[in-house]
Amino acid sequence: MKYAFLIFFMNLLPHYAGKSLRRDDSYPKTFEDIKNEVAGYTDIAKAIIDLAVHGKAQNRSYERLAVFADTIGPRLSGSKNLDAAVKYMFSALQEDGLENVHLEPVKVPHWERGEEFAIMLEPRNHSIAILGLGSSVATPPEGITAEVIVVASFDELHKRAQEAKGKIVVYNEPFINYGETVRYRSQGAVEAAKVGAVASLIRSIASFSIHSPHTGWQDYQPGVPRIPTACISVEDAEMMSRMSLRGTKIVVHLKMGAKTYPDSPSFNTVAEIVGSKYPEQV
């Protein structure tokens, strides 16, 4: 049997508890069946873990990841670094002796962050750490200078919709978990634009921060104005929230030079381990 390398989103499994999953049209498999099947690999999993943690493979995964990250760096979709990463992994998989190592042509989005910065002008000068969110539009060349409204949720934003018009919306949403809280990153610009905001700054979706913005992709919606959007650190979001609760006026100057280009050519990198019992199966 061939085992293709896949990344499984394990947090999705609980949604299927008790539901029937079909191997084909004639054989229903319940979640309990799958759980029992997985449990049958306990000894094999333990052997792999022991090899990686205590055996000859100790620290190998970390060292290889460190070399990859240090050598290639950030691999933004459509970037030269992504091309370098594809070539690197293609060679690494061949050197490791995996079978059927090949590249599949694919088009990927090409967005570049460009120069960007944000400065609080009132009540004091303060440089805000930002990272533009993926697919964000740019500000006008001169940037945007506007008063800030700080909200903790979409519900609060909608209740204060009249206040948000013409302002920069800062989301200081509490972190619950990544899956739930990330919607503020993906939908924050859209919801802010619906109430007439000129930009949005989203508290990084993270449980811990060292004044470090945590970026990612975001989505616009048809028929809704596209406004610039970026993530800010947890510390800056909390600070502006405290200021706002005291009734302090906050003014921010935001400048972003983001650009979106036509989709770029890239590759899926594929490798297999062909088993001995069912080599024809994947």
C-alpha positions in Angstrom: 0.0 0.0 0.0 1.2 3.5 -0.7 0.9 6.0 2.1 0.7 9.6 0.8 1.9 12.2 3.2 -1.1 14.2 4.5 -1.7 16.8 7.2 -4.8 15.8 9.2 -6.7 18.5 11.1 -7.4 16.4 14.2 -9.6 19.1 15.7 -12.2 18.3 13.1 -12.6 14.7 14.3 -15.0 15.4 17.2 -17.5 16.8 14.8 -17.9 13.3 13.3 -18.4 11.5 16.5 -21.1 8.8 16.2 -21.6 9.6 12.5 -21.2 7.0 9.7 -18.2 7.4 7.5 -18.2 5.3 4.3 -15.2 3.5 2.9 -17.4 3.0 -0.2 -21.1 2.8 -0.9 -21.5 -0.6 0.8 -19.4 -0.3 4.0 -20.3 2.3 6.6 -17.6 3.0 9.3 -18.7 4.7 12.5 -16.4 6.9 14.4 -16.1 4.1 17.0 -14.8 1.8 14.2 -12.2 4.3 13.2 -11.2 5.0 16.9 -10.7 1.3 17.4 -8.7 0.9 14.2 -6.4 3.8 15.2 -6.0 2.3 18.7 -4.6 -0.9 17.0 -1.5 1.1 16.0 -0.6 2.0 19.6 2.6 -0.2 19.7 3.7 1.1 16.3 3.1 4.7 17.3 5.1 4.2 20.5 8.0 2.7 18.6 8.1 5.7 16.3 7.9 8.1 19.2 10.6 6.3 21.1 12.8 6.4 18.0 12.3 10.1 17.6 12.6 11.0 21.3 15.2 8.6 22.6 16.6 6.7 19.7 18.9 7.4 16.8 16.4 9.9 15.4 16.6 12.1 18.5 16.5 15.8 17.6 16.7 15.0 13.9 13.3 16.5 13.1 14.2 19.7 15.0 17.6 20.0 13.3 16.2 19.4 9.9 13.4 22.0 10.4 15.9 24.5 11.8 18.1 24.1 8.7 15.1 24.5 6.4 13.7 27.6 8.2 17.2 29.2 8.6 18.1 28.5 5.0 14.8 29.3 3.2 13.1 31.7 5.6 9.5 32.9 5.2 7.7 31.1 2.2 4.9 33.5 1.3 2.7 32.2 -1.5 4.1 33.4 -4.9 7.5 34.4 -3.5 11.0 33.4 -4.6 11.4 31.8 -1.1 8.5 29.5 -1.9 10.3 28.4 -5.1 13.5 27.8 -3.2 11.5 25.8 -0.6 9.9 23.6 -3.3 13.4 22.8 -4.8 14.8 22.2 -1.3 12.1 19.7 -0.3 12.1 18.0 -3.7 15.8 17.2 -3.3 15.5 16.3 0.4 12.8 13.7 -0.4 14.8 12.2 -3.1 17.9 12.0 -0.9 15.7 10.3 1.8 14.9 7.6 -0.7 11.2 8.1 -0.9 9.4 6.8 -4.0 7.6 8.6 -6.8 8.9 12.0 -5.7 7.5 14.5 -8.2 6.2 18.0 -8.7 2.6 18.9 -9.7 2.2 22.3 -11.4 -0.3 24.6 -9.6 -1.2 28.3 -9.6 -0.9 30.0 -6.2 -2.0 33.5 -5.1 0.7 36.2 -5.3 0.5 39.0 -2.7 3.3 41.1 -1.4 3.2 43.0 1.9 5.4 45.9 0.9 6.4 48.7 3.2 4.1 49.3 6.1 4.0 51.0 9.5 1.5 52.4 12.0 2.1 55.2 14.5 -0.2 56.4 17.3 -0.3 60.2 17.2 -2.7 60.8 20.1 -2.7 60.7 23.0 1.1 60.2 22.5 3.5 59.1 19.8 3.9 55.4 19.8 5.1 53.0 17.1 2.6 50.2 16.7 4.0 46.8 15.6 2.0 45.6 12.6 2.0 43.0 9.9 -0.4 43.3 7.0 -2.9 40.5 6.6 -2.8 38.4 3.5 -4.6 39.8 0.5 -5.1 43.2 2.2 -5.3 46.2 -0.1 -2.9 49.1 0.4 -3.7 52.5 2.0 -3.5 55.6 -0.3 0.1 56.6 -0.9 -0.2 59.2 1.8 -1.6 56.7 4.3 -4.7 57.0 6.5 -4.9 59.1 9.6 -8.0 58.5 11.6 -9.5 58.2 15.1 -9.7 54.7 16.5 -12.6 52.8 17.9 -11.8 49.8 20.0 -14.2 46.8 20.2 -14.0 43.4 21.8 -16.4 41.6 19.5 -18.4 41.8 16.3 -21.5 42.3 18.4 -20.0 45.4 20.0 -19.0 46.7 16.6 -22.5 46.4 15.2 -24.0 48.0 18.3 -21.6 50.9 17.9 -21.9 51.1 14.1 -22.6 54.8 14.0 -19.4 55.5 16.0 -17.3 53.4 13.6 -17.9 55.3 10.4 -14.7 57.0 9.1 -12.6 55.4 11.9 -10.0 52.7 12.2 -11.5 49.7 14.0 -9.2 48.0 16.5 -10.4 44.6 17.5 -9.3 43.6 21.0 -11.1 40.2 21.0 -10.3 37.8 23.8 -8.5 34.7 22.8 -10.7 31.6 23.3 -9.0 29.2 21.0 -7.5 29.5 17.6 -10.4 27.9 15.7 -13.0 30.2 17.2 -11.0 33.4 17.6 -9.4 33.4 14.1 -12.7 34.6 12.5 -11.7 38.1 13.7 -8.7 37.9 11.4 -10.5 36.4 8.5 -13.7 38.5 8.7 -12.5 41.6 10.6 -12.0 43.9 7.6 -15.3 42.9 6.1 -17.3 43.6 9.2 -15.5 46.9 9.8 -16.1 48.0 6.2 -19.8 47.2 6.5 -20.1 49.9 9.1 -18.1 52.5 7.2 -14.6 52.0 8.8 -11.6 53.1 6.8 -9.2 50.4 8.1 -9.0 47.6 10.7 -6.3 46.4 13.1 -6.8 43.0 14.6 -5.3 41.8 17.8 -3.0 38.8 17.0 -4.8 35.5 17.3 -2.5 34.0 19.9 -2.6 32.9 23.5 0.8 34.4 24.3 2.6 37.5 23.0 6.0 39.1 23.3 5.0 42.2 21.4 4.9 40.0 18.3 2.2 40.4 15.6 0.9 37.1 14.3 -0.3 37.4 10.7 -2.2 35.2 8.3 -4.7 35.3 5.5 -7.9 37.2 5.5 -10.9 37.3 3.1 -12.9 40.1 1.4 -16.5 39.7 0.3 -18.1 40.8 -3.0 -20.0 44.0 -2.7 -18.2 45.1 0.5 -15.6 47.9 0.2 -12.0 46.6 0.6 -10.2 48.4 3.4 -6.6 47.9 4.6 -6.2 45.5 7.4 -3.3 44.3 9.6 -2.6 42.5 12.8 -1.1 44.2 15.8 0.4 42.8 19.0 -1.7 41.7 22.0 0.1 44.4 24.1 -0.8 47.3 21.7 -4.5 46.1 21.4 -4.8 45.9 25.2 -3.2 49.3 25.7 -5.6 51.0 23.2 -8.5 49.2 24.9 -7.5 50.6 28.3 -7.2 54.1 26.8 -10.6 53.8 25.1 -12.3 52.6 28.3 -10.9 55.8 30.0 -12.5 57.9 27.3 -9.2 58.9 25.8 -9.1 59.9 22.1 -6.8 57.7 20.0 -5.5 58.8 16.6 -3.4 56.4 14.4 -1.6 57.0 11.1 -1.5 53.8 9.0 0.5 53.3 5.8 0.5 50.0 3.9 2.0 49.3 0.5 0.5 45.9 -0.2 0.0 44.7 -3.8 -1.8 41.7 -5.3 -0.5 40.3 -8.5 -1.9 37.6 -10.9 -1.6 34.1 -9.6 2.0 32.7 -9.9 3.1 29.2 -11.1 4.3 26.9 -8.3 4.2 23.2 -7.5 2.7 20.6 -5.1 5.6 18.5 -3.8 4.6 14.8 -3.6 6.3 11.7 -2.3 5.2 8.2 -1.4 6.3 5.2 0.6 5.2 2.1 -1.3 4.3 -0.8 0.9 4.8 -4.5 0.3 1.3 -5.9 0.8 -0.8 -3.6 -1.5 1.7 -1.6 -3.5 -0.9 -0.7 -6.1 -3.1 1.1 -3.5 -2.7 4.6 -2.1 
